[in-house]
Amino acid sequence: MGSLITGQKPNIGSTSNEESSAGTASIPASTGSVEAGSQNGAIPTTVMVIGQIPTIENPITSQLTNPAGDPVRFVFPTPGPAPVSAWRPPLNPVPWALSPHDHFYIVRPIAANDKNWPLASYRYGYVYFRDTVHTGVDIPNPLGTPVLAAASGEVVWAGYGILYGRHGNTSDPYGLAVAIRHDYGYQGEPLYTLYAHMSQVYVTEAQRVAVGDHIGAVGNTGESTGPHLHFEVRLGRNWFFNTSNPELWMSPPQGWGVLVGRVMDSEGELLFLQDVMVQPKDGSKARTALTYGPKNVNPDAYYEENLVLGDLPAGKYVLEISYNGHLYTQPIDIWPGQSNYFTFYGETGFSLILPPEPVIGKKVIPKISTVP
């Protein structure tokens, strides 16, 4: 089995969306992981303390353990119509964090002159079939479109086989992939980005890259039904179960913001795959977002979200959720350059109160959802 380069941990701490496809997996919890460290780097902004993502008695991975030892099963959606480009403002410079709880530290892995926003119908945490939960975002583009490093760092994987850490495994569902361990992390946890399904890889392991370097080309390798880039952010360890929603890490366009929500039933349990309508008050086209599926995803340690809708123009909106036969609504302002938070608590309705501030010196452990 090929292993990644290990090193020292760091000290620190778009409105048109289009169609494509990408793959994710539900892998047995007993599968060997591929892990890497990180190099020291400068703190880009004030950040909170984050806890270790559990790897023992993890309710997610325990639900995914396959007693029969069957191989990973991937299911991928059929590509939709070709994307239609839309004008968007330039991105905020990185690192960008107006709030101490945000971490827009990376640029987008596709240049602004191409389509660089995530596919709306298959965001992080979405489910195409019952047990296929998406662990990244998909950015559809033609074959050969340049793929760029989202931040500076060291290449810790280049080629086939990253899912199980087996170099040269051309049957690996991620296809040709690159992983980068970045020069900064998040409160002592190393930060990685992964770029999958590429047609060409232009870097080698242990190579240093700078933000925006050309590391490969969009492709259709691995378990994929159309050309696109599958992009992941991984925190703490470079493996499948340590992903985080990339839309909480990629810098938003100037004048645009991100909607973040925690949607629960009346008992406080997370609602899986719940529709949330986001209606602009100016009468323009509404957007629909889904809450995360029940497996393979990790919420942010502070927001503990199960819904993210990025690239929203700043302005006034109304949120709508149908629950137990009733329609609940909530006006909300989307402020530019930051995450805009809400909770929904079943029959209690909405709240716009932020989560409590973390206690200084106390690590916050994300609440990972379990399968009911």
N, C-alpha and C positions, 0 to 999 in steps of 0.2 A: 504494500500500500504506500503510495506517495504521501509524504507529510509536508506541511508548510513550514516555512522558516519561523522560528520562534525568536523572541527578543524581549526587551524590557518594556514593562507597562508605562504608559505616560503618566505625567504628574497631574494632569488636568481632567482637570476639568478646565393650467395657466388659464372667453368663458366657454369657448368651444372645446369639446372633448370628443375624441373620435374612436374609430373601431380598429381592432386588431385582436391578437390572441397571445397567450403565453402559458407556460406550464408551471405547476407546483406539485408538490408531493406530500403524501402522508407517509413518513418513514418510521420504521420501528424505533422505539425509544432506545433499544439496545444497540443500535447501529453505532459503530465507532465514529467519533467526531474528528474533524480537522480543525486544529486550534492554532492560533498564532498570537504573538504579543504585539507590542507597539513601541515606537520610539518616543523619546521625550519631545514635547513641543510647547509652544506658547499658548497661554489661555486666551481664547478669542473673546470671551465675554464672561460675565458673572453667571454661574450656573449652580443648580442645586445638587445635592448629594443623591446619588442613585445607588440602589442596592444591587447585589448580584442576582441575576435571573436564576431561579431555582433549576437545578439539574437533577436533583434526587427527589423522589416522591412528587414530581411535577405533575399536576393534574392534567395538563395537556398531553404530555408525552405518555403518561400512563394510559390515557384513553386511546392513544395511537398504537400501543404495543399490539403486535399481531401474534397471538399464541401459535398460529400455524406456521409462522415463519415465511409467509408468502412474500414475494418481492414487492417493491414499490409499485403502486398503480397510479398512473398519471392520466388525467382526462383534460382535454383542451377544447375550448370553444372554437366554433367555426368563424373564420374572419368575416367581418362585416364589410360594408362598402368602403371604398377608399376614403381616407381622411380629406377634409376640405380645410385648407389653411385659413387662419384668421389672424388679424393684426393683434399683437399684444405689446404692452409697454416693455421696456428693458427691465431686466431683473435687478433687484436690490443687490448691492455688492455684498460679498461674504467676507468674514462672518457677519451675520445680521441677527440681532436679537433685541428688540425694543423692550421685551419683558424678560425678567431673569429666568423665566421658566421655558422660554423658547430657545431653539437651537437650530436656526437656519444657517448651517455651517458649510453647505456644499452647493456647487453650481449644478446645472442640469447636464446630463451626460450626452445630450444632443445639442448642437449649436442653435442659436436663435434664428438662423436663416432656414432651418428645417423645422419640422414639427417636434416640439420638445415638451409637450404636456402629456400627462398620463391618460390612457384610455378610460373614458368615463364609465363604461359598462363592466370594467373588470379591475377595479381598484384593489388596493391592499385589503385583505380580509374578506373579499367577495368569494362567493361559492358558485362554480358553474354547475357541477352536479353535487349530490348530497354530501360527499366527503372530500371534495377538492377545494381547499381553501387557498387563496392566493397569498403568497408571502412576499410579494413585491408589487411593482407597477409595470405596466407595459407601455412602451412608446413606439407606435407604429411608424415605420418609414421604409422607403424602398431599399432593396438590397444594395449594399455598398455604402450607405450613408455613414459618414464618420462617427465613431463612438469616442467620446472624450473623457478623460479622467475628471471625476467630480471634485477632487481635491488632491493636494500633493501627498506623496507617500511612497511606499515600497510595494511592488508587485509581489504577492505571496502565492498567487496561482495564475497559470496561463496554459490553457489547453483544455483537453477533454478530461472528464472524470471527477469534477469537484464535489458532486453530491456525496460520494463515499470516500473521496480522497484517493482514488485510484488513477494514477496518471495513465493517459492513453486509452481509457475506456470509452470508445466511440459510441457505445450505447447509452452513455450517461444522459439523462433527460435534459440537463442544462445545455447540452451541446458544447460548442467551443465557448469557453468562459474565461474571464479575468477577475481576480479579486485583488483589491488594494487595501493594505493596512495604512491608515492615514497618520500624518505626523502629529495629530492632536486627537484627543478622545473626549470623553464626557465624564468628568469627576472620577478619574482614575481608571475608567473602563476604555479599552481600545475600541476604535471605530473602524469599520470596514465597509467598502462598497463592492458589489458584485454585478458583473455585466455578462449577460448570457445570450445564447442562441446566435452568436456572431458567425459571420462567414469567414472572417480573417482576424488573426490576432497579431499585433505588431510589437508586442513587448515580451520580455522573458522574465522568469522569476528572479527575484533579488534586484531587478532593475528599479532605479529611482525614476519617478515621474512627477511632473508639475501639473498643477491644475490646468485643464484645457489641453493637455497633451493628447495626440491622436493615438489611441491604444488598440483600435480595431475597427471593424466595419459591421454594420447591421447585417444579420443573416437569418437563416431559417434552420439552423442545425439543432439537433436534439429533438425532444418531443415538442414540436411546434407545427402549427398549421398555416403559418404565414409569416412574412418577414417583419420583424420588430425587435426591439431591445427589451429584454426583461431585466429590470434594475432593482436591486435590493440594497437596503442598509442593514448592517448587522452590528450589534453592540455587545461588547464583552468577549465574545468568541466568534470565530469565523465558521459558523455552522448553521444548519437549516433552522433550528429551533430558536435562534437568537435574533431574528429579524425585528425591525421596527418600521413603522409606516414611513416610507420615503418622503411623503408630502409634509411631514413634520420636520424634515431636515433640509429640503431643497428651498433655496431662496425664492420667495414669491415675486411676481412682477411688481414694479413700482406702482403704488396706488391701489394695489389689490391685497386681499387678506385671505385667511384660512379659517374655515369653520371646524370646530372641534366639539364633539358631544359625547356624553355618556347617557345612553338610553336604556331605561330599566322598566320593569313592571311594577305593580303596586307594592310588591314585597321586596323590591330592591334588587331583584335578580336581573342580569343583563338580558336584553331582548336581542336574539340573533336574527340577522337578515330582515330587520324592520325597515320599511320604507319611511324616509323623511323627505318631505317636499320643502324646497327652499324657493320661495316666491319673491322676486324683487318687487318693491312697491311702485317702481316706475312702470310696471306693466310689461317689462321685457320677459323673455323666455324663462320659465321656471326650470329648476334643476331638481333631480331626484338623487338622493344618496341612500345607500344601504348601510346598516350596522354590520359589524364583522360577523363572520361565521364562528362556530364554536371551537375550532381547533387551529393550532399552528401559528397563531398570531400573539403578539405581545403589546399591551398598551404602554403608553408613556408613563413613567413613574409618577409624574405630577398630575397629569390630566386624567389618567386611568380611563381613557376614551375607548369607545367602540364604534366611532364614526369620525371620519375626516373628509372634508370636501375642500380641496385647495383651489387656488386661482379664482377667487371671487372678487369682482370689482367692488371697491369700497362703496357703501351705501346702506340703505334701509331695506330690510327683508322681513318676510313673515315665514316662520317655521310652521309646518303642519304635520301632525301625526295622527293616524287613525288607530284607536286602541279600544278594544272591547265594544265596538260599535259606535263610538263617539269620536268626533273630530276635535282635536286640541290644537290651538294656535298660539303663537308667541311672536310678537315683534322683536327684532334683533338688529342691532347696528353692526355691520362688518367694518372694522377699522383697518386701515392699510398697514401692511408690513408686520402683522402679528396674528397670533391665534385668538379667535373669538369663541368663547366657551359657553356651553349650555348643558343643563341636565334635564332629563325627562323622567318622571317618577310615577308612571302609570296614571291612576285616577287623581293623583295629587297635581299632575300637570308639569309645567316647565319651571325652571329656575335659571337665572343668569348669574348666580353667585359663583365666584371662582372657588376652587378647592382651597382648603386651609394651607397657610404657609408651612413648609416643612420645618421641623425643629432643627436648629443649628447643631451639627455634630451627630445627628441621628439619620441613619440611612433609611430611605423610603423603599419598601419592597413593592413592586407593581402587583396589583391584584389580577392574576391571570385567571380568565374565565374557565369554567369546567363545562363538560357536556352534561346536560340534565339527564 
